[in-house]
Amino acid sequence: MSGPVSGPVSGPEGGPEGVSAWRPCVAGRYQLAEGARWAEGGLLFVDLLRGDLYRSRDCSGGPPERVLSLDMPLGAAARALTGTEAGWIVAAGRGIALLYSGARPDWLARPGDRPGRGIRMNDGGCDPSGRFWAGSMNAEAAPGAGSLYRTDHDGTVHEMLDGLTVPNGPAFSGDGRVMYLADSAHGTITRYAVDLTTGGLMAGEPFATVPASKGRPDGMTVDVAGNLWVALWGAGQVRCYRPDGAVLLSMTVPTPHPSSVAFGGGRMFVTTARHRLDLPGPLAGAVLARPTRVVAPAALSFGRAQAG
């Protein structure tokens, strides 16, 4: 397909069933489920405002395992493979920290502690070189108050972009040479070239703009064909863009606030939210799944480059 397709579709998403193909893959309805990732043979996602990280290994509709429970908002988490023990790197509260079993958080940076900032961390993930990227935003989404940070293997944290409002993503191409970043408040997705050796960013170029009437770009992922899949908050849709920026297809989700998208185990997953819905429907806040033929790389870990 070369143009936008709305509503039920058949094609690379894996079936003609349309909106009725979606099923909750875990029990529970979450206030703000986010950060869907396929890793270690199961689905990871966060309940952002509650500060919880969940994992479901079978995605059969039962209760998920709660892996982490923090006393602060949890925007994103990834496996940390920096020592003999596998832990987690998290974008949580006002900063970025390493967490290992039984130990207190090792804060690598707390940019939100700067006076007058009112900052909390938001979405994030790892690139194929094993670096962790995460965005920050003002708790009230004040314009231009957010930034994007890169955490290197040695634990140093670098501010890569500022002047953002609600950064979501980033999502990386399979070779790590391209990064996509949404600023949800402005409806924009920007594409950056990445220096594989240093993690530096070249000047960004506009990739896509979503009018406010069509939703806001939220969590994203890149499939093995290089297509970018984007959850459109407020629109009840997931949109797929080809690498040239053309819309390949749009898929309807049976609740208004999809927040992230992931692929794994022959299924497509979409997290959703009850947040900011006056009358949430029965699937608001569900983590949804449907069969698919689309394949995407598993989520990457911090501290170790992707093999190959």
C-alpha positions in Angstrom: 0.0 0.0 0.0 1.4 3.4 -0.9 -1.0 5.7 0.9 -2.9 5.9 4.3 -5.4 3.3 5.0 -7.8 3.8 7.9 -9.8 1.3 9.9 -9.7 -2.5 9.6 -6.9 -3.5 7.1 -5.2 -6.6 5.9 -1.5 -6.6 5.0 1.7 -6.6 7.0 -0.1 -6.4 10.4 -1.2 -10.0 9.8 -4.9 -10.4 9.2 -8.2 -8.9 8.0 -10.0 -9.1 11.3 -9.6 -5.4 12.0 -10.3 -3.9 15.4 -12.0 -7.1 16.6 -8.7 -9.0 16.5 -7.3 -7.2 19.5 -7.4 -9.1 22.8 -6.1 -8.1 26.3 -2.9 -10.1 26.7 -2.6 -9.5 30.5 -5.1 -9.0 33.3 -5.6 -5.5 34.6 -6.4 -2.1 33.3 -3.6 0.4 33.9 -3.7 4.2 34.5 -0.8 4.8 32.0 0.7 1.6 30.6 3.7 2.5 28.4 7.0 1.3 27.2 6.1 -2.0 25.6 9.2 -4.1 24.8 9.7 -7.7 23.7 12.7 -9.1 25.6 13.9 -12.4 27.1 11.0 -14.2 25.4 8.3 -12.1 27.0 6.6 -8.7 27.1 7.8 -5.9 29.3 5.8 -2.7 30.0 5.5 0.0 32.7 2.6 1.5 34.5 4.3 4.9 34.4 2.5 6.9 37.0 2.6 4.1 39.6 6.3 3.4 39.0 5.8 -0.4 38.2 7.6 -2.6 35.7 5.7 -5.7 34.6 6.6 -8.8 32.6 4.4 -11.4 30.9 6.1 -14.5 29.6 3.0 -16.2 28.0 0.8 -13.2 27.3 -2.2 -15.4 27.8 -4.4 -13.0 29.6 -3.3 -13.8 33.2 -1.8 -11.4 35.7 1.7 -10.3 34.8 4.8 -10.5 37.0 5.7 -7.2 38.8 9.4 -6.9 38.3 10.0 -3.5 39.8 7.9 -1.3 42.1 9.4 2.2 42.6 8.0 5.1 44.7 8.3 7.4 41.7 7.1 7.6 38.1 8.8 5.0 35.8 9.2 6.2 32.2 11.3 3.4 30.8 13.5 0.4 31.8 16.0 -1.8 30.0 18.2 -4.7 31.0 21.6 -3.6 32.3 24.5 -6.0 31.6 27.3 -4.0 33.1 28.7 -6.5 35.6 28.3 -10.1 36.8 24.7 -9.5 37.7 21.9 -8.5 35.3 20.1 -5.5 36.6 18.0 -2.7 35.2 18.7 0.8 34.0 15.6 3.0 34.5 14.4 6.5 33.5 12.5 7.2 36.7 11.5 10.1 38.8 13.9 12.9 38.1 16.8 10.9 36.7 18.5 7.8 35.4 19.6 5.0 37.7 21.0 1.5 37.8 19.0 -1.0 39.9 20.4 -4.4 41.1 18.6 -6.9 43.4 18.6 -5.8 47.0 20.6 -2.6 46.4 19.5 1.0 46.5 19.3 2.9 43.2 22.7 4.0 41.8 21.8 7.4 40.4 23.8 8.2 37.3 22.2 11.6 36.8 19.3 13.5 38.2 18.6 16.4 35.8 15.2 17.0 37.3 16.8 18.2 40.6 17.8 21.5 39.0 15.9 24.3 40.7 12.7 25.4 39.0 12.6 22.6 36.5 9.7 20.4 37.8 11.1 17.6 35.6 10.3 13.9 35.4 11.7 11.3 33.1 9.6 9.8 30.3 10.1 7.3 27.5 13.4 5.6 26.6 15.3 2.6 25.3 18.7 1.3 24.2 20.4 1.6 20.8 22.2 -1.3 19.1 25.5 -0.2 20.6 24.2 -0.7 24.1 23.7 3.0 25.1 20.5 4.0 26.9 18.5 7.0 25.7 15.7 8.6 27.6 13.7 11.8 27.5 12.6 14.2 30.2 9.6 16.5 30.4 8.0 19.1 32.7 5.3 17.4 34.8 2.8 19.9 33.4 4.3 19.6 29.8 5.6 23.2 29.9 6.8 24.0 26.4 10.5 23.5 25.7 11.3 22.2 29.2 12.3 18.7 28.2 15.5 17.1 27.0 17.0 13.9 25.6 19.8 12.1 27.4 22.3 9.4 26.4 23.9 7.1 28.9 27.2 5.6 27.8 28.6 2.2 28.9 30.7 3.9 31.6 27.6 5.4 33.2 28.2 8.9 32.1 25.0 10.8 31.1 25.0 13.4 28.3 22.3 15.9 27.4 21.9 15.4 23.6 18.9 17.6 22.8 17.0 20.3 24.7 14.0 22.5 24.0 11.7 19.5 23.8 8.2 19.4 25.3 7.0 15.7 25.5 9.7 13.5 24.0 8.7 9.9 23.2 10.8 7.1 21.8 13.5 7.2 20.7 13.4 4.3 18.2 16.4 3.1 16.3 16.9 1.4 13.0 18.4 -2.1 13.1 21.9 -0.9 12.3 21.7 1.9 14.8 22.5 4.6 12.2 19.0 6.3 12.4 17.1 7.5 15.5 13.5 8.6 15.4 12.2 10.9 18.2 8.7 12.2 18.7 7.7 15.4 20.4 4.2 14.5 21.2 3.0 17.9 22.2 3.9 19.3 18.7 2.8 16.2 16.7 6.3 15.8 15.2 8.6 12.9 14.5 12.2 13.9 13.7 14.9 11.6 12.2 18.5 11.9 13.2 21.7 10.2 11.8 23.7 8.6 14.7 27.5 8.3 14.8 27.9 4.6 15.7 31.3 5.2 17.4 30.5 8.2 19.6 26.7 8.1 19.8 26.7 11.7 18.5 23.7 13.0 16.6 23.8 14.8 13.3 21.3 17.6 12.6 17.7 16.3 12.7 15.3 16.4 9.7 11.5 16.3 9.8 10.2 12.8 9.2 6.4 13.2 9.9 3.9 15.6 11.3 0.6 14.5 12.8 -2.1 17.1 13.0 -3.7 17.4 16.5 -7.0 16.3 15.1 -5.4 12.9 14.1 -3.8 12.2 17.5 -0.3 12.7 19.0 2.7 10.4 18.2 3.7 8.5 21.3 5.7 5.3 21.7 7.4 3.9 18.6 9.3 0.9 17.3 11.1 -0.1 14.0 10.5 -3.4 12.3 13.1 -5.5 10.4 12.0 -3.9 7.2 12.9 -0.5 8.5 9.3 0.6 8.9 8.4 2.9 11.9 5.3 2.0 13.9 3.8 4.8 16.0 1.1 4.7 18.6 -1.2 7.8 18.1 -2.4 8.9 21.5 -6.0 10.3 21.4 -6.8 8.8 18.0 -7.1 5.1 18.8 -4.7 4.2 16.1 -1.3 2.8 15.3 0.4 4.2 12.1 3.1 2.5 10.1 5.5 4.7 8.1 7.9 3.5 5.5 11.6 4.6 5.7 10.8 7.3 3.2 8.2 8.8 5.4 5.1 7.6 3.4 2.3 6.2 5.4 2.1 2.4 4.8 -1.1 1.8 6.8 -3.1 2.8 9.9 -4.7 0.4 12.3 -7.6 1.1 14.6 -7.2 0.2 18.3 -10.4 -0.2 20.4 -9.6 2.5 22.9 -8.6 6.2 22.4 -5.1 6.3 24.1 -2.6 3.8 22.6 0.8 4.7 24.1 3.4 2.2 22.7 3.8 -0.6 20.3 6.0 -3.8 20.2 6.3 -7.0 18.3 7.3 -10.5 19.5 6.3 -14.1 19.5 4.1 -13.7 16.4 2.1 -11.0 18.0 1.7 -7.2 17.9 1.3 -5.5 21.3 -0.1 -2.1 22.1 -0.2 -0.5 25.6 -3.1 1.8 26.3 -4.1 4.2 29.1 -7.1 5.3 31.2 -5.2 8.5 32.0 -7.2 11.7 30.9 -10.3 9.8 29.9 -13.5 11.0 31.7 -15.4 7.8 30.8 -12.8 5.1 30.2 -14.3 2.2 28.2 -13.7 -1.5 29.1 -10.4 -1.8 27.2 -9.0 1.6 28.3 -5.7 0.8 30.1 -5.5 -2.7 28.7 -2.3 -4.2 27.1 -3.6 -5.5 23.8 -2.3 -8.1 21.4 -3.1 -9.5 18.0 -1.5 -12.0 15.7 0.9 -10.6 13.1 3.5 -11.5 10.5 5.5 -8.4 11.3 8.9 -9.0 12.9 11.0 -6.5 14.9 14.2 -6.9 16.8 13.9 -7.7 20.5 14.6 -4.9 22.9 18.3 -4.2 23.4 20.2 -4.2 26.7 22.3 -1.5 28.2 26.1 -2.0 28.3 26.5 -4.6 25.5 26.5 -4.0 21.8 24.0 -6.0 19.7 25.7 -9.1 18.3 26.4 -9.0 14.5 
